[in-house]
């Protein structure tokens, strides 16, 4: 079987295991290696490769944990040839251990629940420049986007606000597409999860979990900047330097709480 390179999602799970093991490699006899091998073989990423028993075998998973452990900057001795993606995932865990462990936990839960299998391949994951995938992994990012772009959920959120005669303004900057673009923009707004899945974990999404944003604020909530790969609408308002009294009431108050 030709060698299939480890992708970021797989490295995310393997590195989390090494971190939880005190940045030490795990041997082939370790039951955690057997469990991870089975989990990696269940991810729908490599097509028919899973039909070959050598694919992400116990031996290969153990060997990858060695690559990861020896790539840590504090490791005494030489490192194995794990490759640049392995070094990059280790560097991310060193800088953002809590966030990376949370991402791995959400990814693992999504795989085990079966929900990730519903994430359409046609929903492109964020690109490498200035987007939300830096601490999440491509599969988890695609899952997040798949859920955010669920038209049924988005339309129910908008219809709910319209029935209650609530504004479709951006909850950060108060931009209203209808006011700016007239009939073309009436009824349009972008819908965003208040917390990304790698923080909240997989759960049933309710309308209260969603926020109305304009396109610019939506992008800024997802933008990777100075080590932070996401921010809530409240966080974004704070980053803009807005304080109580300088932001319209309708922007400070979540739409679903307005009367």
C-alpha positions, 0 to 999 in steps of 0.5 A: 500500500502506498504511504498516505500522509497524515493530515491535520485532523489525524495529527490533532488527535494523535498529538492530543494523546501524546500531550495527555501522556505527558509528551511521551510516545505510546507503545504498540501495546498501549490500549490507547494506541489501539483505540486511536487506530480504530478511530482514525480508520473510521474517519471518512477521509481516505476512501478505500484506504481503510480496506487495507489493514496496514492503514493507520495500524497500531504500529503506524499510530505508535510510530507517529506518537514517537514523531510527535514526542521527539518534535517537542522543543524540550525533547532531549535527543534527536527527533525522528523524521515526522515531517513539517505537518507534525512539527506544525501541530506540535508547535500549535499545541505548545502555544495553545495547548488548551485550545488544541485539546478542546479541538481534539475533544470536539473532533473525537466526539463528532467522529464517534457520534457520526455527525461528521459523516453528514458534513458535505465534501462540497462545503469547502473548509477555510483556507490557510490565510486568515480564517478559522481553521488554524486551531481546529483541523480541516474536517472540524472546520468543514463540519462547523461551516456545514452546520453554519450553512444549514439553510433550514436552521438559518431561515428558521432563525430569520423567520423567528425574528421576523415573526417577533418583528425584531431587527435583522441588524448585525449584533456587533456593528448594527449594520442592516442590509435592508437599510443600505441596499433597499429591497435587495437587502431586505430579509438578508443577514448572515447567521453565526454560531456564538461559540465554535464547535471545538469549544461547545462540543457537538450538541443540538443547535438552538436558535439562541445559539445563533447570532445575526452578523453582517459579512464583515463582522462574521469574517472577523469573528472567524479570523485567525489573529495573534494566536486567537482563531475565533471570537464571539460577537461580544468579544468582537465588540470589545476588540473594537473598543466599544464601551457601554454608552457608545454602542446602540442598545440594539447592538449590545442586546442579543436579538432573541432577548429583545422585546 
